[in-house]
Amino acid sequence: MRYPGMDLPDSLGLSMEIGTRVKGVRWLNFLGQPVLGELGSAAGLRTRLHSPGTTVQELEDDRVVITLGPSPDAGDTEQGRTLPAYRELARVLEPWLYRTESKHAHLEVPEHVRRWERRFLD
C-alpha cells in the first residue's frame, strides 16, 4: 500500500472475467468502446481530467491513451506522494473498474484485495 502506483496484476484467468471493465489506473491507460463512448469520447475525458501532465491522445478505431505525467511514478504514501492524477482518473473510471469476484459463493474477497483495488478511491 505504500507504493500505490506499482502494481503487478495477476492476469491468469483475468481475461475470462474482466469483460469490458478496466483493470485499474496506470501511468498509461488505453480505453476503447464501450467505456470510451460512455465517457463522452476523448473530448469528454479531457473536460474531466485536469491534473498537470495528464494527456488524452486519440488513437485509431475510436480508442485513446491517457498518460498520467511524463514518466511512471510508484508514489510513496509515507512521503505524501499519493498520485493525485491517478486518483482523478480512478474517480472518472470508477463505474467501469474491475472488482475481483470470489470464485466460491461462501467466501468473500479478502479485505486487503478490496483495499488495493480502491487505493486511488479511498
Stockholm file with secondary structure:
# STOCKHOLM 1.0

chainA/1-122         MRYPGMDLPDSLGLSMEIGTRVKGVRWLNFLGQPVLGELGSAAGLRTRLHSPGTTVQELEDDRVVITLGPSPDAGDTEQGRTLPAYRELARVLEPWLYRTESKHAHLEVPEHVRRWERRFLD
#=GR chainA/1-122 SS CCCTTCCCCCCTTHHHHCTTCBCCCCSEEEECTTHHHHTTHHHHHHHHCCSTTEEEEEETTTEEEEEESSSCCCCBGGGTBCCHHHHHHHHHHGGGBCCCCCSSTTCCCCHHHHHHHTTTTC
#=GC SS_cons         CCCTTCCCCCCTTHHHHCTTCBCCCCSEEEECTTHHHHTTHHHHHHHHCCSTTEEEEEETTTEEEEEESSSCCCCBGGGTBCCHHHHHHHHHHGGGBCCCCCSSTTCCCCHHHHHHHTTTTC
//
